[in-house]
Amino acid sequence: LVFALCWLPLHLSRILKLTIYDQNDPNRCELLSFLLVLDYIGINMASLNSCINPI
């Protein structure tokens, strides 16, 4: 459960970028900013997963 919760934001941001990001969209800057923040949070949570897991 912890593994899925830690990796979900990263995979979600990458899937959303592949599916809804359009270079011709006039609002792409706001969307890209949101996706970059979500990606940053996802990378940090994925790294946190290694700290949470027992060695």
MIKOLVO-579287 format. One record per residue (C-alpha): residue number from 1; residue in one letter; x, y, z. Coordinates in nm, 2 decimals, padded with zeros to 4 digits. Each point is the difference from the previous one (the first is absolute). Layout:
% MIKOLVO-579287
[NUM,a,[X,Y,Z]]
...
//
This chain:
% MIKOLVO-579287
[1,l,[00.00,00.00,00.00]]
[2,v,[00.28,00.24,00.09]]
[3,f,[00.18,-00.08,-00.32]]
[4,a,[-00.31,00.08,-00.21]]
[5,l,[-00.06,00.33,00.19]]
[6,c,[00.36,00.11,-00.04]]
[7,w,[00.03,-00.07,-00.37]]
[8,l,[-00.36,00.10,-00.11]]
[9,p,[00.07,00.38,-00.04]]
[10,l,[00.30,-00.05,-00.22]]
[11,h,[-00.17,-00.25,-00.23]]
[12,l,[-00.32,00.22,00.00]]
[13,s,[00.19,00.31,-00.11]]
[14,r,[00.18,-00.18,-00.27]]
[15,i,[-00.32,-00.16,-00.14]]
[16,l,[-00.18,00.33,00.01]]
[17,k,[00.28,00.17,-00.18]]
[18,l,[-00.01,-00.26,-00.28]]
[19,t,[-00.38,00.01,-00.03]]
[20,i,[-00.12,00.35,00.05]]
[21,y,[00.30,00.23,-00.07]]
[22,d,[-00.03,00.17,-00.34]]
[23,q,[00.27,00.23,-00.13]]
[24,n,[-00.26,00.21,-00.20]]
[25,d,[-00.22,00.06,00.31]]
[26,p,[00.00,00.37,00.10]]
[27,n,[-00.02,-00.10,00.37]]
[28,r,[00.29,-00.24,-00.02]]
[29,c,[00.22,00.20,00.23]]
[30,e,[-00.24,-00.03,00.30]]
[31,l,[-00.04,-00.37,-00.07]]
[32,l,[00.37,-00.06,-00.04]]
[33,s,[00.07,00.19,00.33]]
[34,f,[-00.26,-00.23,00.17]]
[35,l,[00.15,-00.31,-00.15]]
[36,l,[00.35,00.10,00.10]]
[37,v,[-00.10,00.06,00.36]]
[38,l,[-00.18,-00.34,00.00]]
[39,d,[00.31,-00.16,-00.15]]
[40,y,[00.22,00.17,00.27]]
[41,i,[-00.23,-00.13,00.27]]
[42,g,[00.00,-00.35,-00.16]]
[43,i,[00.38,-00.02,-00.02]]
[44,n,[00.03,00.10,00.37]]
[45,m,[-00.27,-00.25,00.11]]
[46,a,[00.17,-00.28,-00.21]]
[47,s,[00.33,00.08,00.18]]
[48,l,[-00.19,00.00,00.33]]
[49,n,[-00.11,-00.35,-00.07]]
[50,s,[00.36,-00.12,00.03]]
[51,c,[00.02,00.17,00.34]]
[52,i,[-00.32,-00.15,00.12]]
[53,n,[00.08,-00.36,-00.11]]
[54,p,[00.20,-00.20,00.25]]
[55,i,[00.34,-00.11,-00.12]]
//
